[in-house]
């Protein structure tokens, strides 16, 4: 059986998202401690449940079709959409996961939904998009 490391997949995605030049969060938006606010603009990776594990008769658990979410954070809806577009552009450029071949990285939704968080002052906007990632051993 081949090792399907969530850590390796997440680390590869985080490294790729950092090429946007924006602050990147792993499961939570970057926090500006002194100002006690979330950093905007920024992008956040969430590894989420779902997808499948498959393979051959000899190695039934070696192919992974995983799901992850990108949350683009902005001070207004347009900025959140712009961050989402920057993240989508770097993801479209390709991903490398150690010991794995990335067969396909694809958006599961054509566009991001926009949400406004009124609980924060000032409010922030989120553009949320789900992706699928299909990898198998080298």
Buried (B, 14 or more C-beta within 10 A) or exposed (E): EBEBBEEBBBBBBBEBBEEBEBBBBBEEBBEEEEEEBBBBBBBBBBBEEEBEEBBEEEEEEBBBBBBBBBBBBBEBBEBBBBBBBBBBEBBEEEBEBEEBEBEEBEBEEEEBEBBEBEEEEEEBBBBBBBBBBBBBBE
